[in-house]
């Protein structure tokens, strides 16, 4: 119990804690030490607003039904297929609602092959427009003979596939309906890391399931053509194709992938940015396919050490390892060993940047590629071609038609562990190079960085070499105490190596 004096002191202390006196005598309230805690978001109104535009997608595949002695083998195959579908689509297919039941075994008498409809899997999607266009993932409808779209009011429609793009995993299907609730498309550029987002879909076939979390990262590189949105929203098999919604009720992504060691959700989910998906969907709705640009070069990253050794300054840009014969890149003058630093004035920071920039350029467009070659930058004009199926790499010649020239190596070359020789005219023609020297043996420092017999050195530092004489001259001008950068070819591929001389 406080005494009278104690109570007075307590009141004085409270007053001192509540106010501070300034030099002019003005009273200022003390700012509380603990910041106000923001209330957690309420998703109930958001679910009511956007939920009707989210759909369940069920796919069916027609397969030939066999009879006779193949029954046992077919049963084993069915079990394997069921396990595959269960793991990847999260649904026990034979017990899935609405799935046709398999009839009794056919008699061993010969029968005509018949088609049987089997469930493939379950996914999600969302309505793009009131006239029945629905967006989902390409892998949800891939190889499907029949696509069934179920709305939240339980109406079912057979859908036709307008188009699907495997590279971005985006697909558009169409149902015959009008006056449908459609989602509003959001602005991905305004999406911030740490922002609350929500997903609606059909995980494990459970329709209209809502999960929420925050944006963990943007521009996450996991694919060739798309920088993904990473979240911690719970996404599981069956959520594929469903929308990622911001707190304004706008779709900002399509839920597409998860990182998992177990097959289930582990706190990392990836969504396709909606602006990229809309760009793809517009082409699918117009032509049923996606047209992408290509320039016909194979690229790789540029390490910081190599960039510094050739005077580039940083690891910016991508190394051209090979140029396809007759491609737009070759016609523009791009060479193996060039470092592409810009495309149409936009900086190329990493290998994934260039395919996206070129791929998003309309075929036939005349673009500018900035390359760093032999210590200087230059702009090359290239006409973008349309991408085509990948061609198998041309195999390097197993044997040389001419005997190997006698190695001619200087003391500087030997210090690097190299013995080199001039290229024959036939070798230059086969490799499509103007010059260079062939490595006859690589030991010590050269061997440690991976150089080997048969490799062709095209440049030392930033100096192009046409033969052994130029190679030795270039080495002689270098600081022997510093690493030596060499550009070399191995088969169709070009690469840099940084040789540290043996001391």
TAJOBEL-V395891 format. One record per helix or strand of 2 or more residues. SS is the DSSP state (alpha for helix, beta for strand). FROM is the first residue (numbers start at 1). TO is the last residue. Records with the same first field share a line. If there is no record, write none. Layout:
SS = FROM-TO + FROM-TO
//
This chain:
alpha = 4-18 + 44-53 + 68-89 + 93-95 + 138-141 + 188-190 + 203-205 + 274-287 + 304-309 + 328-332 + 351-359 + 411-415 + 425-431 + 444-448 + 468-476
beta = 19-21 + 27-29 + 54-65 + 114-127 + 133-136 + 146-150 + 156-165 + 170-174 + 184-185 + 196-201 + 209-221 + 227-231 + 243-246 + 250-258 + 269-273 + 293-294 + 297-301 + 318-323 + 339-343 + 346-347 + 366-373 + 376-383 + 385-386 + 418-422 + 437-442 + 456-460 + 463-464 + 484-490 + 493-499
//
